[in-house]
Amino acid sequence: MKIEEVQSTAKKQRIASHTHIKGLGLDANGKAIDLCVSQKMAGRAILLAGPPGTGKTALAIAISQELETKVPFCPMVGSEVYSSEVKKTAVLMENFRRSIGLRIKETKEVYEGEVIELSPEETDSVTGGYGKSINHVIIGLKTVKGTKQLKLDPTIYNALLKEKVAVGDVIYIEANSGAVKRVGRSDAFATEFDLEAEEYVPLPKGEVHKKKEIVQDVTLHDLDAANARPQGGQDILSLTGQMMKPRKTEITDKLRQEINKVVNQYIDEGVAEPVPGVLFIDEVHMLDMECFSYLNRALESSLSPIVIFATNRGIYGTSVGRTIDEQVCGIQGYIF
């Protein structure tokens, strides 16, 4: 069985006002974290209420960071569900699926090490003229036990350029598929001054050519998008290998049910494990009864993330806008 890498459809996060948050900063976990860890949040949500600027979004991000660093965090605004092209329930379900992660583990044969040499060999273009084409690329990899020099195909050189690999980076190359993954910068360069925060990793142990357990984190929405127009069977290769460009189109419930079936099968076999994330819905007072009814049903499913609502409207009555309380929402939860 072979599992190909799936590129995540999550948006890249730039440095913003909340990127510095790494957790709640508590000696002991807070009430919400204790409930999540003890798996007592089934069918419930968290409602954060307060004026603008009081830290509702920061608290939601801190909760997700406190659970685990790679837990999916999907923020959305209540007004996003209203569209003339996509149904409200489809928007909510898409964000639900973005918040549910899947950790796939597989042992692969790889070449891993720190890049000490990267030199492409050029030849005259077959079409003539003054152009040059890459014939092959020579790459040197170093580990604690030794070094090895590899001669790679031009297609792998394109993958190296795509990953922006440079001398001093720690990478691994899959022996079967030729896929390249940049792990990070070698910690030998940690003393260099760099304005951008690089992820420094230690020099890999063992030989350059070895078998390694590859851990891949994807979301259920990644699998939905990859199989919106399937070109093969419904096996794990189809689920993880057939990626397409993100499009604002509805994904049918039948497709989601088929993906859930295969995902549950691989969870039972131990190939993958679910990673419930955090869905943060700001301006929850913008949602109507149809949305709350759908959220209530979605929260009771076996694959459900931790849902956090936030509003700047009053909880027990206000003269502006709608009142948000548990009776209106129809969802049991905890108010903070």
N, C-alpha and C positions, 0 to 999 in steps of 0.2 A: 504494500500500500504506500502511495506517495502523496504527500500533502504539499501543494504549492503555496507560495506566499500570497496573501491577500492584502492589497493596499487599503488602508482604512479610509473611509469616506469622511471622517471627522475633520472639521476645519482646523487649520494650524493656528495655534494660539500665539499671539504676539505679546510682548511685554505690555501689560496694562495695570490697572489699579489693583487687581486682585491676584496677580501672578506670583506675588511674594508669599502668599498664604500656604503654609505647609501642614497645618493642623490646628486643632483647637487650643493647644498650649496648656492643657490641663494635666495635673499629676495623675488624676484618676479620670476615666472616661465620663463624659456627661451622660445625662439621662437618655438622650436620643441615641447616643452611640451604644450604650448598654442594651437598649431595646433592640437595636439592629444586630448587634453581635449575638445576643441570646435568641435571635430569630422570633421575636415577639411583635414584629411590626407587620405581620401578614394582614392584608386587607385594610391597613391604616395608613394615614399620611400625617405629615407634620405641617402645621400652619404657623408661619412667622408673620407677625403683624407689627407695624410701627411706621413712623414717619419716614420720608426719604432721607437717606444718609445715615441710618442707625445701624447698618451692618447686616442686613438680612441676606444679601447675596454673599457677603464674606462668610457668614455662618454656614450657609449651604456648601460653599466650596471647602470650608474647614472640615465639615462633617465627612465629605467624600475623601479628603486627604487623610483624615484620621482612620478611615476604614482600610485604605490601601492606596499606595501612590498611583497604581495603574488602574484604579477603578474608573469606569466610564462616568463622565459628568456631562450631562446634556442640559444646557440652559435654554429656556424659551420664554416668550412673553405671551400672555393670554390673548392678545389681539392677533397673533400669528395664525390662529385657527380659522379666521374668517377670510375666505378666498372664493372667487367666482369659478375657479378651475378645479379645486380639490376640496373634497368634503372635510368637515371639521373633524370627524372621527378618524379619517385617514391621516390627517396631520398629527393628531395625538398619538395614534398607533406608531407612526414613523418615529416620533421622538421617544416613545416607549422602547422601541427596538434599538434605537441608538444608545439607550441607557443600560442595555443588557449585554454584558460582554461574554465572550467565549474564549477560554484559554486552551489552545491546542498544543499538545506535546507529541513530539516524534523524534526518534533517534535517527540521525542522518550522518552520512560520511562527508566530512568537510575538510577543507584546508583553512586553518586558522592561525593568525599571528599578526605581528606588527609589520607594517609595510616599511621595508628598508630600501626598496628599489622599485621604480615604476618607469619603465622606458618602452614606449611603443616603437615598433620597427616599421618604417614606411617603405613602400615600393611605388614604382611608376604606375599610374592609373591604367587600367586595361582599356579605357576608352580613348587613350592618347591625350595629347595636350600637356600642359604643365602641372596638372593636378596630381596629388599624391593620395594613396589609399593605405590604410593600416593593414599590414600583412599579418602581424601577430604582436603580442605585447609580452614583455618579460617583467615578471614581478617577483620580488624577493620577500619572503615572510620569515619572521623571527619569533621564536618562543623561548621559554626558559631552557629547554633541552637542546635547542639547535636552530639552524636556519635551513631554508629550502628555497630553491629558485624554480619558478614555474613558467612555462610557455603557454599563454592563453590565446583563445580564439578572439578575433576582432569583435564578435558579438558580446563577449564578456567585458571587453574594453569599454564598450558603450554603457554597460551596466556600471562599471567603475566610475565613468564620467557622471552618470545619473546620480550615483550616491555621493559624488564629490569627494572621492577618495584621494588622499594626498599622503606623502611620505610622513610617517609618524602615527598614522591612524591604525587602529586595531580592527580588522575585518575578518570575515569568514566567507569562503566560497564553497557552495555545495558541489560535490563531485559529480552528481548525476545530472542535475538541471543547469548548473553553471550560474545559479542565482547568487548575487553578491549582497552582503549585508554589512553596513558600517556599524560597528559596536560602539565606538567612541574614540577619543584621543588617548594615546598612551600617557600614563601618569608620569613618564619621564619628562614630558613637556609641561608639567603642571606649574612650573615656576615661571613660564612665559607670561608676559602681560598681554591680556586679551580683553577687549571691551565686551565681547559676547561670552556668555557663560557656556564653556565647553564641558561636555561630560567626559571626565577622565577615568580610564579603566586600567587595571593592572595588566602587565604582560601575561599573555596566556600561558598556562602550564602544559606540560606534556609535549608530545610531538606535534609537528605542523599538520601532518595527515593523521586524522583520528576520527572516531565516532563521537558525536556530541548530541545531547538532547536539546533540540530546538524548541523554544517556547514562542508561540505566536498568539498575540492578542487581537481578536477581531470582535465586532459587534454583530448582533443579529441583523441589523440593517445593512451591514456590509454584505452579508450573504443574500439578503433580499435583492439588493442592487445588482449583485453578480449574477443572479439567476432570473432577473426580470425577463430576459430573453434567452433562455437556455439553449445552447447549441450541442448539448450532449446529454448524457444520462443524469440520473438523480443521485449519483454516488458522491463521495466526499471530494473527488476531483472537480466535479461540476460545481460543488458548493464553494470551493475555495479558489478555483483557478480561473473562472470565467468572469473577470471584472469588466465593467463597462463604465462609461462616463456618467456621472450623476445627472439624472434628469428629474424634473419636477412632474413626475407622473405617478399615478396611483398604482400600488402593488396589490394584487388581488389577495383576498383572504385564503383562497385555495393554495396559492403559492406559499404563503406564510405557514399554513398548516403542514404542507409537505416538508418545508425546511425544518419546522419544529419536530416533525417525526424523525428526520435523519439526525438532527442535533441530539434529541433524547436518546437515540440509539447509540450514538458515539459517546454520550455521557455515561450510559450504562456499561459500555465496553471499556471505559477508562481512557479513551483516546483524548477526550476533552472534558473540561469542567466549567460549569457556569460561574460567571462573576457578576452578580447583581450590582448595578451602579446606582447613580443618583440622578433623578429627573427633577430639575428645578423649574417651576412654573411661576414666573413673576406676573404681577398684575392679574392675580387669579380672579378678581372681581369682574373681569371682562368675560369670563366664561358663562355660558347659559346652562339651563337644566339638561339639555341634550349632552353637553360635554361632561357634566358631572355624573350623569347616569352611565356614560361610557367609561369614565375613569373608575367608577365604583366597580364595574364588572371586570375591568382590566386588572385592578389591584388584587382580585381574588384568584388570578391565574397562577399556575405553578412557577412560571418564569415572569417575575414581576420585580421592577427596581424599587428603590426607596424613593417615594415621591414627597417633595417638599414644596409647599405652596408659600407664596409671599404676597402681601398686600399692604398698601399704605392707607387703606380705608379702615374705619372703626369696626370693632368686633361686635359690640353690643349696642350699636345704633349710631347713625351719623346723618347729618343733613345733606351731605354731598355723596352722590352715587348710591350704590347698593350696599346693603348690609351683608357681611360675610359671617355666617355662623354654621354650626354643624348641621342644623336642620336644612338650611338652604343648600349646602353642598351635598347632603345625603351621604357623606363619607365620614366614618368614624376616624378620629385622629387625635392628635395632641397639639394644643395651642401654646405657643411661646411668645 
